[in-house]
Amino acid sequence: MTTALPAQRTVLERFPAGHPRGSWPADEYAAAQRAQGTDARVVMDLTSDQFLVVTDTTAH
């Protein structure tokens, strides 16, 4: 039986959730990262009240 290695998230950038434009700055940053070949996405961290731009990396 084989088991998959757990994925680890790397936070590329943080944006305050209280920004007047909401998640737009985080979405724009993630889109720019994707255009450069990094599989980036935006998630909400409720504990810190921030939008995080993250990428999944596999643990080795």
Phi, psi and omega per residue, in radians:
M1 nan 2.364 3.086
T2 -1.905 2.614 3.091
T3 -2.139 2.524 3.123
A4 -1.375 2.530 3.059
L5 -1.277 2.483 -3.136
P6 -1.185 2.468 3.093
A7 -1.369 2.498 3.077
Q8 -2.016 2.458 3.097
R9 -1.693 2.401 3.027
T10 -1.934 2.185 3.114
V11 -1.451 2.082 3.135
L12 -1.522 -0.614 -3.108
E13 -2.830 2.725 3.127
R14 -2.167 2.476 3.123
F15 -2.349 2.354 -3.130
P16 -1.153 2.403 -3.136
A17 -1.219 -0.367 -3.132
G18 -1.448 0.134 3.134
H19 -1.058 2.443 -3.127
P20 -0.992 -0.471 3.129
R21 -1.651 0.138 3.113
G22 1.151 -2.279 -3.081
S23 -1.504 -0.023 -3.084
W24 -0.936 -0.828 3.137
P25 -1.034 -0.684 3.114
A26 -1.170 -0.733 3.119
D27 -1.100 -0.718 3.125
E28 -1.152 -0.710 3.116
Y29 -1.130 -0.767 3.124
A30 -1.084 -0.712 3.119
A31 -1.103 -0.701 3.104
A32 -1.121 -0.686 3.106
Q33 -1.141 -0.727 3.108
R34 -1.111 -0.652 3.115
A35 -1.110 -0.441 3.111
Q36 -1.621 0.057 3.063
G37 1.740 0.049 3.116
T38 -1.655 2.244 -3.139
D39 -1.363 1.465 -3.063
A40 -1.845 2.582 3.067
R41 -2.558 2.863 -3.097
V42 -1.802 2.321 3.037
V43 -2.268 2.739 3.124
M44 -1.773 2.216 3.038
D45 -1.752 1.787 -3.078
L46 -1.156 -0.573 -3.113
T47 -1.090 -0.790 -3.109
S48 -1.679 -0.077 -3.115
D49 0.981 0.892 -3.137
Q50 -2.382 2.654 2.937
F51 -1.577 2.270 3.133
L52 -1.936 2.374 2.982
V53 -1.691 2.046 -3.048
V54 -2.175 2.784 2.984
T55 -2.314 2.511 3.111
D56 -1.553 2.286 3.057
T57 -2.177 2.554 -3.131
T58 -1.563 2.310 3.096
A59 -1.224 2.414 3.107
H60 -1.955 nan nan
